[in-house]
Amino acid sequence: MSTSNSVILKQYNNAVREEALCDGTPLPGHLLMLTSAGHFAVHNVAGGNAQKRFAVEDELQGKDITTAYTASSICQAVLPPPGDWIQARLKASENVAIGDYLESAGDGTLQKVTADSADLYNQNVVAVAREASNVGTVARIAVQVV
């Protein structure tokens, strides 16, 4: 499990950073979606289409990666380009090995791709695991954006 104090672990290019009001209480490392109101909420469709947008820590307010945003507050997010490493939140009890492809778990966390692994290009892969995890709780792990 990653222990960095930042969601962004390795940045090779300039990632797009943006902010919007929060719907709900996302944690840094959660996969986010843009709502029809222009707000950020945790991505809510397991295996569904997802922009690679992740909540980052609110360091401007002195918050760290363990502090959730409050509902209706300003949420900061990053859209990292392919190749960048981030510390994402992994679904509880998900057994992931280094190199496993990851998709949305439908609650802001990531899970191992569950569909046909022979056709990864037609799936909604978000990242590749760069560290293994098999814990009973939601974990933060290093992933590389695809």
C-alpha positions, 0 to 999 in steps of 0.5 A: 500500500502506498504511503505517499502524502500526495495522490500524484506520485510520478508526473511526466507531463503537465496534468490538467488540474481543475476544480468544481463543487462536490456532490457527496464527500469524495476522498483524494484518490477517488475516481470522479465523474462530471455531473450534469450540474457541472459538479464532481461526484465519485464515478458510479458505474462499475466498469462504465465509461470513465474519464481519468479524473481523480480527486487530489488532496486539498493542500491549499486548505492544509488537508492531506490524502486522508481528509474527505471533501465535504459536500458542496465544497470546492473539490480539486481534481487532476486529469493525468495523462497516460504514463503518470502514476497516481495513488488511487483508491482500490475497492475493498477485498480486491486481489490485485497483482502488479500489471493488472488492468483496473476499471471503475468499481462504481463507488469511486474506487477501482477494481480489476477488469472483470470483462473479457481480458482478450479484448482490453481495447474495447473496455473501460480500462483506467489504469494498470496496477503498479503495486499488489494489494489484497486487503479487506479494506479500501486501500490506496495503491500506486497505479499508472494511468493508461 
